Amino acid sequence: MKPETGNLFDVAGPTGPDERFDTLIDRTGLRIERIISTGQASPEGFWYDSPHEEWVLLIAGAAALEFETPSEDIVRPHMMQPGDYVRIPAHCRHRVAWTDAGEPTFWLAVHYERA
């Protein structure tokens, strides 16, 4: 078996106005993907609600996530810069408030089932 290599910053291939999602590993109970954002945000009123745990690392660029907090009336943005990560528990409703429109934002997202 031959090792697979690549570069997280290589953006060769199709591009468009939407975020780019590239699956790097997909196994039972585990998916690792690279996401490239170029100014996108979640649609107003939209919340991700995944049945899986998620660990997200912001590699380059900048962004803000919002988490729905039932005990608070205000949803506060969680600002992210390169090197910042967040573990999102299953069914923790969240959304992307904004991503940097001036430069690409690179994410590494690990989706996994909790043991």
N, C-alpha and C positions, 0 to 999 in steps of 0.2 A: 504494500500500500504506500502511496506517495503522499508526502505532506502537502497541504494546501497553504499557499501564501497569498498575501495581498497587502494593501495599504488602505487604512481607514479614510485617508484624505483623497484617494483616487476617485475622481468623479466621472471617469470615462463612461460613455453609454448614454442612453436617452435621458433627457432632462425636460422639464416642463414647469408649469406654474404651481404644481402641487408639491407637497413634501415628497421626498424620495425615501422609500423603505427598501432596504436590501437585507434579506435573511442570510446570515453568516453560518448559523448552525440551527438545525431543526431536528430535535430528537423527542421521543416520548417524555413529556414533563419538562422540556427545556427548549426555549427558542431564544437565540441571540440575534439582534438585528442592529444595523446601522441606519440611522435616520438623518437625513440632511434637510434642514428647514431654511427657507430663504424669505423670512418675513411672515410666515403663516401663523395663524392662531386658530384655536377651536372656534367653531361657529357659536354665536351668542346663544346661551341656554343649553349648549351641548355639554355633556359630562361623560368621560370614560368611566366604565364600571366593569372592570375585568374580574373574572372568577379566579385569576391567577395572581400570585405575587409578582411584583415588578421591581427591578433595581435599575435605575437610570443614571448614567454618567454623562455630563456635558463635557465634551472634549474641546470644542472650539466655538467661538461666537458668544452669544448671550441670549437668555430667555427668562421667562417667568412662568411658573406653574401656579394654579389655584386649586385649592382643596376645599371641597364642601365640608363645612363643619357644622353639624346640626345644632350644637350648643351656642353658636354665634350667628348673629344676623349679617355680619360683614364677612365676605370671603377675602382674605388677605393674600396678595401675591407672594410667592416664594421665589425670590430672585436667584438666578443661577449664572455662574461664571465658569470658565474652564477649570476643570478639576472638581467641581461640586457634584455630589451625587445625592440621590434620595431613594429610599426603599419605600415602595407604595404597597401597603397590604392589599390583599384581595378585597374587592368590593369597596375600596376607598375611592369615592367619586372625585375625579380630578379633571382638569382641562389645561390646555396651553393658553395662557393669557396673551403672550406675544413672543416672537422670536426676532432676532436682529435682522432688519431689512437691508443693512449696509454690508453685511458679510455673511457667508453661510454659517449656520449653526449645526455642528456635528454632535450627534447623540450616540451613545451605545446603550441599548436597552436589553436587559436580560429578563425574560418572562419564564417563571418556573412555578411548579407545584410545590406547595409547602409539604415537607415530610412529616 
